Amino acid sequence: MNLGSLLRKKRKEKGLTLKQVAEKAGISEGFLSQVENDVSSPSVDSLVKICNAIALNAGDLIREAEKKERFVVIRKSEWEDVEIPSSRFVTRRFFAPDNRELIDSSVMALEPGASIPGRKNLKRSQEILCVLKGTVELMCGSETVNLFEGDSVHYYWSAPEKQMITNRSKGLSVVLWVGTL
């Protein structure tokens, strides 16, 4: 049962911070963070206090968590293309946005000279990039690395304002990207 990510989603939907919910529930902010990240499991009493602080019914939350799909197959014909004409790249999402809770992923096709900036408003995320076709340049902070077909990189605590993926080759490049939310 993945209560943590569901609690985080509900808290954010209500526009509440970790600090606000923790104070109202009478628990530490660190413990609430561990619960939301599924590092710690709350006691029944703590879960009820957290749910009350978010204005949720604990029973409803548990029922919703039990109904979540655990295994989803997305056929190639169901992939959604998102093309941003001025950017010269296409992002192919193969998992609907409303189903993404912990990770995000896409296959991106970059025309020669196209660049993709880092994701905005994320802190302490982790990302994996694998080059499926062609070559790309990854700028991550003060480091720049060239990646060739079949290469992959796992980078920690991404800094979106200092991140860029660029196709500096003369042909189309395709990358698989996966990142935590």
DRENDONU-85076 format. One line per 2 residues: number of its first residue (from 1); their letters; for each residue x, y, z of C-alpha. Coordinates in steps of 0.001 Angstrom, whole numbers, plus 524288, in hexadecimal, padded with zeros to 5 digits. Layout:
residues N
NUM	a	X:Y:Z  ...;
end
This chain:
residues 181
1	mn	80000:80000:80000  805CA:80D0F:7FBEB;
3	lg	7FFA6:81637:805EC  80B1E:81F97:80635;
5	sl	80A3F:8247F:7F845  7FB7D:82542:7F952;
7	lr	7FCA7:82D69:805CC  80658:83676:7FEFF;
9	kk	7FD2E:837FB:7F364  7F198:83B47:7FC2E;
11	rk	7F9BA:844D7:8044A  7FE67:84BE5:7F81C;
13	ek	7F0A2:84C40:7F260  7EC79:853BF:7FE90;
15	gl	7F81E:85CF6:7FD4C  7FDD1:858F7:80A6C;
17	tl	80C3C:8585F:80DE3  812EE:84D5C:8152B;
19	kq	814F0:856A7:82085  8068E:85A87:8214B;
21	va	801C1:84C7E:82154  80C2A:847C8:82ADB;
23	ek	80912:852A1:83495  7FA7B:8502D:833C8;
25	ag	7FC6A:8416F:83527  805F5:84301:84086;
27	is	81101:83BAA:839C2  81E46:83FCD:834A4;
29	eg	81FD8:844EE:826E1  82AAB:83AD9:824CE;
31	fl	821B7:82F9A:8288B  81705:83488:81F72;
33	sq	820F2:8355C:81474  82520:8274C:8172F;
35	ve	816E3:822F7:816E3  81472:829F5:809EF;
37	nd	820AD:823C9:8041E  81CCB:81648:80923;
39	vs	828F5:8157A:811A4  820FF:81451:81E37;
41	sp	8137D:80EDC:820B2  80AE6:8169C:829EC;
43	sv	8038B:8105B:8351A  7F4C7:81062:833A7;
45	ds	7F435:81BB3:83D53  7FE48:8239E:8359A;
47	lv	7F784:820AE:828B5  7EA8B:82584:82E25;
49	ki	7F11C:831F9:8334A  7F79F:8347A:82618;
51	cn	7EAD8:83231:81EDE  7E384:83B3E:8282A;
53	ai	7EDD4:845BF:825E2  7EB67:84497:81732;
55	al	7DC95:84394:81928  7DBFC:83597:8142C;
57	na	7D558:82973:81937  7DFD2:81F2D:81BFC;
59	gd	7D6B7:81422:817C4  7D405:81AC3:80AB6;
61	li	7E2A4:81CAB:808A7  7E56F:80E45:80B30;
63	re	7DA76:80A04:80207  7DFB2:81305:7F763;
65	ae	7ED6C:80D84:7F92D  7E848:7FF8F:7F809;
67	kk	7E17D:802BF:7EB1D  7EDB8:8081F:7E49D;
69	er	7F2BB:80057:7D925  7FF60:7F94D:7DC14;
71	fv	802A4:7F579:7CE2C  7FFB8:7FD71:7C1FE;
73	vi	802D4:7F9C4:7B3F7  80359:804D7:7AA24;
75	rk	803A1:80062:79C09  80B8F:80826:79233;
77	se	7FEEA:80C1E:78B78  7FAB2:812C7:7982F;
79	we	806B5:81B90:79985  803CD:82A11:7990C;
81	dv	80C9E:83346:79154  80E7B:840F7:7965D;
83	ei	814EE:84966:78C00  819CB:856F4:78F16;
85	ps	81C27:85CC9:78172  825D8:8676D:78544;
87	sr	82E30:85DF4:78D32  8312B:8542A:7824B;
89	fv	82EB3:8486E:78B02  82370:83F10:78D59;
91	tr	82096:83929:79A96  819A1:82C23:79A25;
93	rf	812B4:829A1:7A705  80F2E:81B92:7A924;
95	fa	808C0:81D16:7B66B  7FD7E:82660:7B8F7;
97	pd	800EB:83238:7C19C  7F641:82F55:7CB91;
99	nr	7FC5A:821F1:7CE24  809FF:8272A:7D0F3;
101	el	80C7D:82850:7DF86  81AAE:824FB:7E21D;
103	id	82141:82499:7D4D4  81F86:82AD5:7C796;
105	ss	824A0:8259C:7BAB5  824B7:82823:7AC3B;
107	vm	82B6F:8251C:79F7E  8306C:83191:7991B;
109	al	83418:8337E:78ADC  83D45:83F06:788C5;
111	ep	84013:844EB:77B97  84E04:849B2:77904;
113	ga	850BF:855B4:7816E  844C4:853AE:78A20;
115	si	84606:85565:798DE  83D82:85135:7A42D;
117	pg	83EB3:858C9:7B0F1  83DAA:8527B:7BE5E;
119	rk	83063:85096:7C4AF  82BD8:85C33:7CC9D;
121	nl	827F5:85CE9:7DAF9  82EA0:8504E:7DF14;
123	kr	83819:84E99:7EA33  84045:842CF:7ED96;
125	sq	83B89:83AB1:7E21E  8430E:82FCD:7DBA5;
127	ei	8435C:82D8D:7CD13  847C8:8231E:7C38B;
129	lc	84A93:8260B:7B54D  84D53:81B5D:7AB43;
131	vl	850C8:81E62:79D24  84909:81563:79430;
133	kg	84D8D:81B7D:78763  857C2:825A6:783BB;
135	tv	85F6F:82DFD:78D56  85C1D:8389F:7972A;
137	el	86343:841E8:7A009  85ED0:84276:7AE37;
139	mc	861DC:84EA1:7B5FF  85F5B:84C5A:7C473;
141	gs	86425:8573C:7CD52  87244:85A3E:7C9FC;
143	et	87464:84D20:7C334  87221:84A03:7B4E1;
145	vn	872C8:83C4C:7AF44  870B0:836DE:7A18D;
147	lf	86858:82AB9:7A10E  867F9:8216E:7958C;
149	eg	85E36:8171A:79138  85CE4:80D0E:79C1F;
151	ds	862EC:815ED:7A68C  85B4E:81954:7B2B4;
153	vh	85D38:8222A:7BE59  856DE:822B6:7CBCC;
155	yy	857F8:83005:7D200  85400:83370:7DFCB;
157	ws	84DD8:83F87:7E5A3  84BC4:845DD:7D888;
159	ap	84C8D:8549F:7D771  8428D:85855:7CCFB;
161	ek	847AB:86628:7CB59  85503:86094:7C785;
163	qm	8508E:85521:7BF3F  84F6F:85381:7B085;
165	it	84EFF:84822:7A6F2  8537D:84C21:79944;
167	nr	854AB:844EB:78C68  86152:84A4A:786A0;
169	sk	861C1:83FF2:77BD2  85D05:8410A:76DBA;
171	gl	852A4:83677:76F3A  846CD:83383:7779A;
173	sv	849A9:82F36:785A2  8403C:82789:78E1B;
175	vl	8417A:82649:79CD7  839FD:81F4A:7A789;
177	wv	838C7:827D8:7B383  833D8:823D8:7C110;
179	gt	83377:82CBC:7CCFB  82DD1:82D30:7DAA2;
181	l	823B0:83754:7DE18;
end
